[in-house]
Amino acid sequence: MSGIEFEFLYFLQSLHTPWLDLFMKTITSLGDHGFIWIVIGIGLLCIKKTRFIGLCILLSLAAGYVIGNIFLKNFIARDRPIWLDDSVLLLIQNPKDYSFPSGHTLASFEGAVSIWLYNRKWGTLALVLAALIAFSRMYLFVHFPTDILGGLILGTLIAFLVHWAVERRRTG
């Protein structure tokens, strides 16, 4: 599968322009360490009307960090595309952790799906942001498509499970 994945990543390299490079670096930075989702989660937690959305975001991020970033990345230990082909110009700092699953994608879909489960309008906007963050990781040559897919699936699953647990506890 890596051959097909590399072909796709090389195709993305052909799309580079100065403005798109800047846009993708900016978008990916929003997902660094789950930053944007932590800020949104804390903000929503502080407002009574959105408290449960914020709680679900933060609990999902915590679960995803343990499952994805601490356990799966180190257990699977998949090299990143840039580690396997360093001839591609890297526009961001070379990540030090393993590739699968994409932590940016994992956190983004945990956050976005948590929002979507409570508010479809806000959630749709959050899902667009999550998809852009995920795409930026491939554009920037630091993740394979299957890393993104793994982060998307795991993040969505965690968000649904956390939502279910919070609602179950809340309603009785």
C-alpha positions in Angstrom: 0.0 0.0 0.0 2.9 2.4 0.6 3.6 2.6 -3.1 0.1 3.9 -3.9 0.3 6.2 -0.8 3.6 7.6 -1.9 2.2 8.2 -5.4 -0.6 10.2 -3.9 1.8 12.2 -1.7 4.0 13.0 -4.7 1.0 14.2 -6.6 0.2 16.6 -3.8 3.7 17.9 -4.0 3.0 19.0 -7.5 0.2 21.3 -6.2 2.6 23.5 -4.2 2.4 27.2 -4.6 3.6 29.9 -2.2 0.1 30.9 -1.1 -1.0 27.3 -0.7 2.2 26.4 1.2 1.4 29.3 3.7 -2.2 28.3 4.0 -1.4 24.7 4.7 1.3 25.6 7.2 -1.2 27.9 9.0 -4.0 25.3 9.0 -1.7 22.5 10.3 -0.4 24.8 13.1 -4.0 25.1 14.4 -3.9 21.3 15.1 -0.5 21.3 16.7 -0.9 19.5 20.1 -4.7 19.7 19.6 -4.3 23.4 20.3 -7.4 24.8 18.6 -9.6 22.0 19.9 -8.3 22.4 23.5 -9.1 26.2 23.3 -12.6 25.5 21.8 -13.2 22.8 24.4 -12.3 25.1 27.3 -14.2 28.0 25.9 -17.4 25.8 25.4 -16.9 24.3 28.9 -17.1 27.8 30.4 -20.5 28.5 29.0 -23.4 26.8 30.7 -25.4 26.2 27.4 -22.4 24.5 25.8 -20.8 22.9 28.8 -21.4 19.3 27.7 -19.9 20.0 24.2 -16.8 21.3 25.9 -16.7 18.4 28.3 -17.0 15.9 25.4 -14.3 17.6 23.4 -11.8 17.6 26.3 -12.6 14.0 27.4 -12.3 12.8 23.8 -8.9 14.6 23.4 -7.6 13.0 26.6 -8.7 9.5 25.5 -7.3 10.0 22.0 -4.0 11.2 23.4 -3.6 8.1 25.5 -4.9 5.6 22.9 -3.5 7.2 19.7 -0.4 9.2 20.6 0.9 7.2 23.5 -0.1 3.6 22.7 -0.8 3.1 19.0 1.9 5.4 17.6 4.6 3.6 19.7 3.1 0.1 19.2 2.7 0.4 15.4 5.9 2.5 15.1 5.3 3.5 11.4 7.9 5.7 9.9 6.7 9.0 8.4 6.9 9.7 4.6 9.6 12.3 5.2 11.7 9.8 7.1 11.6 7.4 4.2 12.2 10.1 1.5 14.0 13.1 2.7 14.4 14.5 -0.8 11.0 16.3 -0.4 11.4 19.9 0.9 9.8 19.9 4.3 7.9 23.2 5.1 7.4 22.5 8.8 9.6 21.0 11.5 10.3 17.3 11.1 8.1 15.5 13.6 9.8 13.3 16.1 7.0 10.8 16.8 5.7 8.0 14.6 3.2 8.4 11.9 0.2 6.2 12.6 -2.4 7.4 13.5 -2.2 11.1 12.6 -2.5 12.9 15.9 -3.6 16.1 14.2 -6.4 14.2 12.5 -7.3 12.3 15.6 -7.7 15.4 17.7 -9.5 17.3 15.0 -12.1 14.6 14.4 -12.6 14.1 18.2 -13.2 17.8 18.5 -15.3 18.3 15.4 -17.5 15.2 15.8 -18.0 16.2 19.5 -19.4 19.5 18.4 -21.4 18.0 15.5 -23.2 15.6 17.9 -24.7 18.5 19.8 -24.9 21.2 17.0 -25.0 20.3 13.4 -24.3 23.8 12.1 -21.3 24.5 14.2 -20.2 20.8 13.8 -20.3 21.0 10.0 -17.9 24.0 10.1 -15.7 22.2 12.6 -15.7 19.1 10.3 -14.5 21.3 7.4 -11.7 22.6 9.6 -10.8 19.0 10.7 -10.7 17.9 7.1 -8.4 20.8 6.2 -6.1 20.0 9.1 -6.0 16.3 8.1 -5.4 17.2 4.4 -2.6 19.6 5.4 -0.7 16.7 7.0 -0.4 14.9 3.7 0.2 18.1 1.7 3.1 18.8 4.1 4.5 15.2 3.5 4.4 14.1 7.2 1.6 11.6 7.0 0.4 8.8 4.7 -3.3 8.7 3.6 -3.8 5.7 5.9 -2.4 7.6 8.9 -5.1 10.2 8.1 -7.8 7.6 7.7 -6.8 5.9 11.0 -6.9 9.2 12.8 -10.3 10.1 11.3 -11.9 6.7 12.2 -10.4 6.5 15.7 -11.2 10.2 16.5 -14.8 9.7 15.3 -15.2 6.5 17.3 -13.8 8.1 20.4 -16.0 11.1 20.1 -19.1 9.0 19.7 -18.2 6.8 22.7 -17.4 9.8 24.9 -20.7 11.4 23.8 -22.6 8.3 24.6 -21.0 7.9 28.1 -21.5 11.6 29.0 -25.2 11.5 27.9 -25.8 8.3 29.7 -24.3 9.7 32.9 -26.2 13.0 32.4 -29.6 11.5 31.8 -29.5 9.0 34.5 
